[in-house]
Amino acid sequence: MSNTVKTALLLGALSAMFLFIGETLGGAQGLVLGFLFAVVTNFVSYWFSDTIVLKMYRAAEVGSDHRLYRTVQRLASRAGLPQPRCYVIPERSPNAFATGRNPEHSAVAATEGILELLNDEELEGVLAHELAHVKHRDILTSSVAATLAAAIMMTARFTMFFGGARDDRRGGSPIALLATVILAPLAAMLIQAAISRSREFDADAGGASIAGSPAGLVSALQKIEAASRVRPMDANPATAHMFIIKPFSPGGLMGLFSTHPPTTERIQALLHH
């Protein structure tokens, strides 16, 4: 299934959910509000999902004098891609992701931690992996899935508050229970349906081709995984699938968003590439 079709299905599924919640909470008026909210969310998700995710992590754009920009520029030229915008995330945990709606409007973001941890060859391997996502046009699906999952989780919190406030005297609302029990896992299921684990293997192989060797990425994956366990990233679960390695966070909802294959399997595939 193409990424364009996956994106359309994601947007359609979210719209249906908002219509259902709107009618459940407010009848005919709620249905209209749900429809309007779905239209706005779909528009924002398509055009501004990259901006939303970058702002979520307080990412700051860097220019041609920065190591990140120079490395991305060199690799993008080698891959025949337009120059993406480059951003640094003020975060000590090492990680990176790519976002945007197409190669012409793409961005690559890396944490301060990964820039400090990796040598030049390893950083090239990671950034080549991210550019492979851009080349394969994975980034729109990833960005939209992150935005929509975040919207679903926000809706779950809102519904819980709305239902709870309305039914305090009766000991809680069944709608609030529905929100907390179903909606967050639904967000995870939508992401897992849209984001195939095979895309990470494809991006690893594509990145190795762009970099010219799998050695840098193999070493980088080993370092990032080890360092992430020591210094986990406080990441929004809805965006976990976007990073090169799933951010580790103890407990909570993060376990639901299992979108990355085991790092050992990725390394074995690269060594046999």
C-alpha positions in Angstrom: 0.0 0.0 0.0 1.4 3.4 -1.0 2.1 6.1 1.6 -0.4 8.4 -0.1 -3.2 5.8 0.5 -2.0 5.2 4.1 -2.2 8.9 4.8 -5.7 9.2 3.3 -6.9 6.2 5.4 -5.4 7.8 8.5 -7.2 11.0 7.9 -10.4 9.2 7.1 -10.3 7.1 10.3 -9.6 10.2 12.4 -12.6 12.0 10.8 -14.9 9.1 11.5 -13.8 9.0 15.2 -14.4 12.7 15.6 -17.9 12.4 14.1 -18.7 9.5 16.4 -17.5 11.3 19.5 -19.2 14.5 18.5 -22.6 12.8 18.0 -22.2 10.8 21.3 -21.5 13.9 23.3 -23.7 16.4 21.7 -26.2 14.8 19.3 -26.8 16.7 16.1 -24.9 19.8 17.2 -22.0 17.6 18.4 -21.9 15.9 15.0 -21.5 19.3 13.3 -18.8 20.3 15.7 -17.1 16.9 15.2 -17.2 17.4 11.5 -15.7 20.9 11.7 -13.0 19.7 14.1 -12.2 16.8 11.7 -11.8 19.2 8.8 -9.5 21.6 10.7 -7.4 18.7 12.1 -7.0 17.1 8.7 -6.0 20.4 7.1 -3.5 21.2 9.9 -2.2 17.6 9.9 -1.4 17.6 6.2 0.1 21.1 5.9 1.6 21.7 9.3 2.4 18.3 10.9 6.1 18.8 10.5 6.0 22.2 12.2 3.9 20.8 15.1 6.3 18.0 15.7 9.4 20.3 15.6 7.8 22.8 18.0 6.8 19.9 20.3 10.6 19.2 20.8 11.6 22.9 20.8 13.8 22.3 17.8 16.0 25.2 16.5 16.9 25.6 12.9 20.6 25.7 12.1 22.4 27.0 9.0 25.3 26.1 6.8 27.9 26.8 9.5 26.6 23.8 11.6 28.0 20.3 11.4 24.5 18.9 11.1 23.7 21.0 8.1 27.0 20.3 6.3 26.6 16.6 6.7 23.0 16.6 5.5 23.9 18.8 2.6 26.6 16.4 1.5 24.4 13.3 1.8 21.4 15.0 0.2 23.5 15.9 -2.8 24.7 12.3 -3.1 21.2 11.0 -2.9 19.8 13.5 -5.4 17.5 15.1 -2.9 16.7 18.8 -2.3 18.4 20.2 0.7 16.2 19.6 3.8 16.0 22.2 6.6 18.1 21.1 9.6 17.1 21.4 13.3 18.8 20.7 16.6 16.7 19.5 19.5 17.8 20.6 23.0 17.8 17.1 24.4 20.7 15.0 25.9 19.3 11.6 24.9 20.7 10.7 21.4 18.1 10.4 18.6 17.1 11.8 15.3 14.1 11.9 12.9 13.0 13.3 9.5 9.7 15.0 8.9 7.8 17.0 6.2 5.1 16.4 3.5 7.5 15.6 0.6 11.2 15.8 -0.3 10.8 19.5 -1.3 9.4 20.4 2.1 11.5 18.1 4.4 13.4 18.6 7.6 15.9 16.6 9.5 16.2 17.0 13.3 18.9 15.6 15.6 19.3 15.9 19.3 22.3 17.6 21.0 23.0 14.2 22.5 23.4 12.4 19.2 25.7 15.1 17.8 28.0 14.8 20.9 27.9 11.0 20.9 28.6 10.1 17.3 31.7 10.5 15.2 31.5 11.8 11.6 31.0 8.3 10.0 28.3 7.3 12.5 26.5 10.6 12.1 26.6 10.1 8.4 25.0 6.7 8.8 22.2 8.1 10.9 21.4 11.1 8.7 21.6 8.9 5.5 19.0 6.7 7.2 16.8 9.7 7.7 17.3 10.9 4.1 16.3 7.4 2.9 13.0 8.0 4.7 12.7 11.2 2.8 13.5 9.5 -0.5 11.0 6.7 0.2 8.4 9.4 1.0 7.8 7.9 4.5 7.9 11.3 6.1 4.3 12.5 5.4 2.8 9.3 6.7 5.0 9.5 9.8 4.2 13.2 10.5 0.5 12.9 9.9 0.3 9.7 12.1 2.1 11.5 14.9 -0.2 14.6 14.7 -3.4 12.5 14.6 -2.4 10.2 17.4 -1.6 13.2 19.5 -5.0 14.6 18.6 -6.7 11.3 19.6 -4.9 11.3 23.0 -5.9 15.0 23.5 -9.5 14.1 22.7 -9.4 11.2 25.2 -8.3 13.6 27.9 -11.0 16.1 26.9 -13.7 13.5 26.8 -12.7 12.2 30.2 -12.9 15.7 31.6 -16.1 16.5 29.9 -17.8 13.2 30.8 -16.5 13.4 34.4 -17.6 16.9 35.0 -21.1 16.1 33.6 -21.6 13.0 35.6 -19.8 13.7 38.9 -23.0 12.9 40.9 -23.4 9.5 39.3 -19.8 8.4 40.0 -18.3 9.0 36.6 -19.4 8.8 33.0 -19.3 5.7 30.7 -18.1 8.0 28.0 -15.1 9.0 30.1 -14.3 5.4 30.7 -14.6 4.7 26.9 -12.1 7.5 26.3 -9.5 6.3 28.7 -9.8 2.6 27.9 -10.2 2.8 24.1 -8.9 6.0 22.5 -5.2 6.0 23.5 -4.8 2.3 22.4 -6.7 3.3 19.2 -4.1 6.0 18.6 -1.4 3.4 18.9 -3.2 0.9 16.7 -3.6 3.6 14.0 0.1 4.3 14.0 1.0 0.6 13.9 -1.3 0.1 11.0 0.2 2.9 9.0 3.8 2.5 10.0 5.2 -0.8 8.9 8.2 -2.1 10.7 9.7 -3.0 7.3 10.2 0.6 6.5 13.0 0.8 9.1 14.8 -2.1 7.4 14.2 -0.3 4.0 15.6 3.0 5.4 18.6 1.2 6.9 19.4 -0.3 3.6 18.8 2.9 1.7 20.9 4.8 4.2 23.8 2.4 3.9 23.6 2.9 0.1 23.6 6.7 0.4 26.5 6.7 3.0 28.4 4.2 0.9 28.8 1.6 3.7 26.7 0.2 6.5 29.5 0.4 9.0 28.7 3.9 10.3 25.0 3.1 10.9 25.8 -0.2 12.6 28.1 1.5 15.1 25.6 4.4 15.5 22.7 2.1 16.3 24.7 0.2 18.9 25.8 3.5 20.6 22.3 5.1 20.5 20.6 2.1 21.9 23.0 1.8 24.8 23.0 5.5 25.6 19.2 5.8 25.3 18.8 3.1 28.0 21.0 5.1 30.3 19.5 8.5 29.4 15.9 7.9 28.2 14.2 10.6 26.2 11.0 12.2 27.6 9.2 11.8 24.2 5.6 12.1 23.3 4.4 8.5 22.7 2.5 9.6 19.6 5.9 10.5 17.9 7.9 7.5 19.0 7.7 5.9 15.6 9.5 8.9 14.0 12.8 8.5 15.7 15.7 6.3 14.4 15.5 4.3 17.6 12.4 4.2 19.8 12.8 6.5 22.7 12.9 4.6 25.9 10.7 5.7 28.7 9.8 3.7 31.8 6.2 2.5 31.9 3.3 4.6 30.7 1.8 4.5 27.2 5.1 4.2 25.4 4.9 0.4 25.4 1.8 0.6 23.2 3.6 2.4 20.4 5.9 -0.5 19.4 6.8 0.5 15.8 10.5 -0.4 15.6 12.0 -3.8 15.0 14.7 -4.9 17.5 18.0 -3.1 17.0 19.9 -6.4 16.9 17.8 -7.5 13.9 18.4 -4.2 12.1 22.2 -4.6 12.7 22.2 -8.2 11.4 20.3 -7.1 8.2 22.8 -4.3 7.7 25.8 -6.6 8.1 24.3 -8.9 5.4 23.5 -5.9 3.2 
